[in-house]
Structures are given as structure tokens and as C-alpha cells.
Amino acid sequence: MPVKKTVAKKSPEIPQKTVVKARTLEKAVAVTLAHFDISGEKKTAVKMPAELVDKQVAPTLVEQMARVHLANQRQGTLSTKTRSEVTGSTRKIYRQKGTGRARHGSITAPIFVGGGIVFGPKPRDFSLKLPQKMRRKVLRGLLTTRAQDGNLSIVSGLGEVSGKTRDLVAMLKKIKIWGKSLLVVIVPEMKLVVRSGRNIEKVTVRPVNTLSAWDILASEQTVFAKEALDILTKNLSQK
């Protein structure tokens, strides 16, 4: 009887996984920022400080930052009562035998209306942490991306605003960033800027000492008071 030859089949080629490439920003060190005064007039462009520049932005790091931020917004206070926590009589609701019904002992059992909840939610902590070096890296990366796209600018003398909403709106219209979601970064002493901007739709005023990468990510345009940019540069230069 002839013997059949067995030919070893080649294993199918394993497709390579799709790798998300990090965005490499060319000439990031030469990024310049548009510079305006409070009247809306354009001044000499300012070179972006090297301490705020990151040539490479990893999408996975930005995603991780967003996940940590959103998780930290969850209160985790949702709670339900189990059968031992529900208020109700502790007597046996009817006799064990002779009724033709199933055996039951407690009116607070989950099977009854008003009874406890099985495996219901309980208070828990959803908070996550992101290391400081990662927070700073993603902040630098987002600032560099905004600057490269022309969506990062500086305003001098922002502390001299009158505190009236119409004056701030007029300034934003002159520098042509009106109508976009805007983040205005100030120093804590500029309280009049907070007053003038808190009633404007799509405008968020944030002190530089509470600035986070999420604030940059959640806005289309970012405006720094010159003093705030100097403080941020000093903070990010520290190890």
C-alpha cells in the first residue's frame, strides 16, 4: 500500500500590530508665540521658552492623563442597602410547611419588593495617580502642540483689565480668537480677569498654579498672561 507523503503546511504569517506613532514636532525649539497687548494690538513675537518645549508627544500618555483626570472626577458615593441593612420585620413571614408556597424567612430578602439589593454598588474610591514627571511631560507636549498649530498666544498687561465683560470680549475679538473654546491662564492676583471672564460662554479662566494638562486639552485656544507664562516656565524648569 503506497504511503502518502505528508507535507508540512506553512504557518500563516502573523500580521504586525498597528503601532500608534508618536507625533514628532519638527523645529519645536524654534516655536514662536503671538504676542498682544490688552488693546488687541500685535507686538513682537516671543520665542517659546525651552522649558515648555517637548519635541515628541506620545498619544498613549495623553490618553492616560485623560483617563486619570476623568476617573478622579467620579465621586464614588453611590450606595444601596443589602438585606441586612433594609428596615423591616425580622419575624418569619409565614410558616415553613403547609402553605404550598416556597420557603421564606425574611421580608427583607431581595426577592421581595422593598427588600435588599444583591451585589449593588457601594461607596468606593475611583481615584488614580499620575507621576509628576509624566504630568509635566504631557503638559509640555500639549503646550508645544498648541504653539505649533498657532493656538497659543501671550497677552501683556492682562492685569490692567477693567473687570468688565465687554472689555475682555472686545480684546478677544481683536486678536481673532472669539467664538472658540478658550483657556485664559493668569496669575492668582488677577482677580478682575476672573470677574470679566466668568460670564462668557466657552471661556475658562485658570490660575497658573492650578493649571493642568486637561485644561489645555479641553480648549481649542490658549492665552497666557505674560506673568503666568514666566511662572510656569520657572515651575517646569525645576526637577
Contacts in CASP RR format, 6 or more apart in sequence:
PFRMAT RR
TARGET T0000
AUTHOR 0000-0000-0000
METHOD contacts of the structure
MODEL  1
MPVKKTVAKKSPEIPQKTVVKARTLEKAVAVTLAHFDISGEKKTAVKMPA
ELVDKQVAPTLVEQMARVHLANQRQGTLSTKTRSEVTGSTRKIYRQKGTG
RARHGSITAPIFVGGGIVFGPKPRDFSLKLPQKMRRKVLRGLLTTRAQDG
NLSIVSGLGEVSGKTRDLVAMLKKIKIWGKSLLVVIVPEMKLVVRSGRNI
EKVTVRPVNTLSAWDILASEQTVFAKEALDILTKNLSQK
20 59 0 8 1.000
20 60 0 8 1.000
22 56 0 8 1.000
22 57 0 8 1.000
22 58 0 8 1.000
22 59 0 8 1.000
23 56 0 8 1.000
23 57 0 8 1.000
23 59 0 8 1.000
23 145 0 8 1.000
24 55 0 8 1.000
24 56 0 8 1.000
25 54 0 8 1.000
25 55 0 8 1.000
25 56 0 8 1.000
25 57 0 8 1.000
25 144 0 8 1.000
25 145 0 8 1.000
25 148 0 8 1.000
28 53 0 8 1.000
28 54 0 8 1.000
28 55 0 8 1.000
28 144 0 8 1.000
28 148 0 8 1.000
29 50 0 8 1.000
29 53 0 8 1.000
29 55 0 8 1.000
30 47 0 8 1.000
31 47 0 8 1.000
31 48 0 8 1.000
31 53 0 8 1.000
31 144 0 8 1.000
31 147 0 8 1.000
31 148 0 8 1.000
32 45 0 8 1.000
32 46 0 8 1.000
32 47 0 8 1.000
32 48 0 8 1.000
33 45 0 8 1.000
33 46 0 8 1.000
33 47 0 8 1.000
33 48 0 8 1.000
33 147 0 8 1.000
33 152 0 8 1.000
33 153 0 8 1.000
33 154 0 8 1.000
34 42 0 8 1.000
34 45 0 8 1.000
34 150 0 8 1.000
34 152 0 8 1.000
34 153 0 8 1.000
34 154 0 8 1.000
34 175 0 8 1.000
35 42 0 8 1.000
35 43 0 8 1.000
35 44 0 8 1.000
35 45 0 8 1.000
35 46 0 8 1.000
35 153 0 8 1.000
35 154 0 8 1.000
35 155 0 8 1.000
35 156 0 8 1.000
36 42 0 8 1.000
36 43 0 8 1.000
36 153 0 8 1.000
36 154 0 8 1.000
36 155 0 8 1.000
36 156 0 8 1.000
36 171 0 8 1.000
36 174 0 8 1.000
36 175 0 8 1.000
37 43 0 8 1.000
37 155 0 8 1.000
37 156 0 8 1.000
37 157 0 8 1.000
38 155 0 8 1.000
38 156 0 8 1.000
38 157 0 8 1.000
38 158 0 8 1.000
38 159 0 8 1.000
38 160 0 8 1.000
38 161 0 8 1.000
38 171 0 8 1.000
39 171 0 8 1.000
39 174 0 8 1.000
40 171 0 8 1.000
40 174 0 8 1.000
40 175 0 8 1.000
41 174 0 8 1.000
42 175 0 8 1.000
43 156 0 8 1.000
46 154 0 8 1.000
48 143 0 8 1.000
48 144 0 8 1.000
48 147 0 8 1.000
48 152 0 8 1.000
49 229 0 8 1.000
49 233 0 8 1.000
51 140 0 8 1.000
51 233 0 8 1.000
51 236 0 8 1.000
51 237 0 8 1.000
52 140 0 8 1.000
52 143 0 8 1.000
52 144 0 8 1.000
52 232 0 8 1.000
52 233 0 8 1.000
52 236 0 8 1.000
53 140 0 8 1.000
53 143 0 8 1.000
53 144 0 8 1.000
54 137 0 8 1.000
54 140 0 8 1.000
54 141 0 8 1.000
54 143 0 8 1.000
54 144 0 8 1.000
55 144 0 8 1.000
56 141 0 8 1.000
57 138 0 8 1.000
57 141 0 8 1.000
57 142 0 8 1.000
57 144 0 8 1.000
57 145 0 8 1.000
61 134 0 8 1.000
61 137 0 8 1.000
61 138 0 8 1.000
62 138 0 8 1.000
62 142 0 8 1.000
62 213 0 8 1.000
62 217 0 8 1.000
64 130 0 8 1.000
64 134 0 8 1.000
65 130 0 8 1.000
65 134 0 8 1.000
65 135 0 8 1.000
65 138 0 8 1.000
65 213 0 8 1.000
65 214 0 8 1.000
65 217 0 8 1.000
66 214 0 8 1.000
66 217 0 8 1.000
67 128 0 8 1.000
68 128 0 8 1.000
68 129 0 8 1.000
68 130 0 8 1.000
69 212 0 8 1.000
69 214 0 8 1.000
71 126 0 8 1.000
71 127 0 8 1.000
71 128 0 8 1.000
72 126 0 8 1.000
72 127 0 8 1.000
72 128 0 8 1.000
74 126 0 8 1.000
76 123 0 8 1.000
76 124 0 8 1.000
76 125 0 8 1.000
76 126 0 8 1.000
77 123 0 8 1.000
78 121 0 8 1.000
78 122 0 8 1.000
78 123 0 8 1.000
79 121 0 8 1.000
79 122 0 8 1.000
79 123 0 8 1.000
80 116 0 8 1.000
80 117 0 8 1.000
80 120 0 8 1.000
80 121 0 8 1.000
80 122 0 8 1.000
81 116 0 8 1.000
81 117 0 8 1.000
82 116 0 8 1.000
82 117 0 8 1.000
82 118 0 8 1.000
82 120 0 8 1.000
83 106 0 8 1.000
83 108 0 8 1.000
83 109 0 8 1.000
83 110 0 8 1.000
83 115 0 8 1.000
83 116 0 8 1.000
84 108 0 8 1.000
85 116 0 8 1.000
86 108 0 8 1.000
86 114 0 8 1.000
86 115 0 8 1.000
86 116 0 8 1.000
87 108 0 8 1.000
88 107 0 8 1.000
88 108 0 8 1.000
89 107 0 8 1.000
90 106 0 8 1.000
92 104 0 8 1.000
92 105 0 8 1.000
92 106 0 8 1.000
93 104 0 8 1.000
93 105 0 8 1.000
93 106 0 8 1.000
93 107 0 8 1.000
94 101 0 8 1.000
94 104 0 8 1.000
96 103 0 8 1.000
104 111 0 8 1.000
107 115 0 8 1.000
108 114 0 8 1.000
108 115 0 8 1.000
108 116 0 8 1.000
109 115 0 8 1.000
109 116 0 8 1.000
110 116 0 8 1.000
110 117 0 8 1.000
110 118 0 8 1.000
135 212 0 8 1.000
135 213 0 8 1.000
136 236 0 8 1.000
138 213 0 8 1.000
139 211 0 8 1.000
139 212 0 8 1.000
139 213 0 8 1.000
139 216 0 8 1.000
139 236 0 8 1.000
140 236 0 8 1.000
142 213 0 8 1.000
142 216 0 8 1.000
142 217 0 8 1.000
143 152 0 8 1.000
143 216 0 8 1.000
143 222 0 8 1.000
146 152 0 8 1.000
146 216 0 8 1.000
146 221 0 8 1.000
146 222 0 8 1.000
151 220 0 8 1.000
151 221 0 8 1.000
151 222 0 8 1.000
152 221 0 8 1.000
152 222 0 8 1.000
152 224 0 8 1.000
153 175 0 8 1.000
153 177 0 8 1.000
153 221 0 8 1.000
153 222 0 8 1.000
153 223 0 8 1.000
153 224 0 8 1.000
154 223 0 8 1.000
154 224 0 8 1.000
154 225 0 8 1.000
154 226 0 8 1.000
154 229 0 8 1.000
155 171 0 8 1.000
155 175 0 8 1.000
155 223 0 8 1.000
155 224 0 8 1.000
155 225 0 8 1.000
155 226 0 8 1.000
156 225 0 8 1.000
156 226 0 8 1.000
157 225 0 8 1.000
157 226 0 8 1.000
158 184 0 8 1.000
158 186 0 8 1.000
158 190 0 8 1.000
158 193 0 8 1.000
158 225 0 8 1.000
158 226 0 8 1.000
158 227 0 8 1.000
159 186 0 8 1.000
159 189 0 8 1.000
159 190 0 8 1.000
159 192 0 8 1.000
159 193 0 8 1.000
159 225 0 8 1.000
161 167 0 8 1.000
161 168 0 8 1.000
161 171 0 8 1.000
161 190 0 8 1.000
161 192 0 8 1.000
161 193 0 8 1.000
161 196 0 8 1.000
162 192 0 8 1.000
162 196 0 8 1.000
163 192 0 8 1.000
163 193 0 8 1.000
163 195 0 8 1.000
163 196 0 8 1.000
164 196 0 8 1.000
165 196 0 8 1.000
165 197 0 8 1.000
165 199 0 8 1.000
165 200 0 8 1.000
167 196 0 8 1.000
168 193 0 8 1.000
168 196 0 8 1.000
168 197 0 8 1.000
168 200 0 8 1.000
169 178 0 8 1.000
169 200 0 8 1.000
172 178 0 8 1.000
172 182 0 8 1.000
172 203 0 8 1.000
175 223 0 8 1.000
177 221 0 8 1.000
177 223 0 8 1.000
179 202 0 8 1.000
180 202 0 8 1.000
180 220 0 8 1.000
180 221 0 8 1.000
181 202 0 8 1.000
181 204 0 8 1.000
181 218 0 8 1.000
181 219 0 8 1.000
181 220 0 8 1.000
181 221 0 8 1.000
182 202 0 8 1.000
182 203 0 8 1.000
182 204 0 8 1.000
182 219 0 8 1.000
182 220 0 8 1.000
182 221 0 8 1.000
182 222 0 8 1.000
182 223 0 8 1.000
183 204 0 8 1.000
183 206 0 8 1.000
183 215 0 8 1.000
183 216 0 8 1.000
183 218 0 8 1.000
183 219 0 8 1.000
183 221 0 8 1.000
183 222 0 8 1.000
183 223 0 8 1.000
184 193 0 8 1.000
184 197 0 8 1.000
184 203 0 8 1.000
184 204 0 8 1.000
184 205 0 8 1.000
184 206 0 8 1.000
184 223 0 8 1.000
184 225 0 8 1.000
185 206 0 8 1.000
185 207 0 8 1.000
185 208 0 8 1.000
185 211 0 8 1.000
185 222 0 8 1.000
185 223 0 8 1.000
185 224 0 8 1.000
185 225 0 8 1.000
185 228 0 8 1.000
185 229 0 8 1.000
185 232 0 8 1.000
186 193 0 8 1.000
186 194 0 8 1.000
186 205 0 8 1.000
186 206 0 8 1.000
186 207 0 8 1.000
186 208 0 8 1.000
186 225 0 8 1.000
186 227 0 8 1.000
186 228 0 8 1.000
187 207 0 8 1.000
187 208 0 8 1.000
187 225 0 8 1.000
187 227 0 8 1.000
187 228 0 8 1.000
187 231 0 8 1.000
188 207 0 8 1.000
188 208 0 8 1.000
188 209 0 8 1.000
190 225 0 8 1.000
193 205 0 8 1.000
193 225 0 8 1.000
194 205 0 8 1.000
197 203 0 8 1.000
197 205 0 8 1.000
198 205 0 8 1.000
204 215 0 8 1.000
204 218 0 8 1.000
204 219 0 8 1.000
206 215 0 8 1.000
207 228 0 8 1.000
208 228 0 8 1.000
208 231 0 8 1.000
208 232 0 8 1.000
209 231 0 8 1.000
211 232 0 8 1.000
216 222 0 8 1.000
224 232 0 8 1.000
END
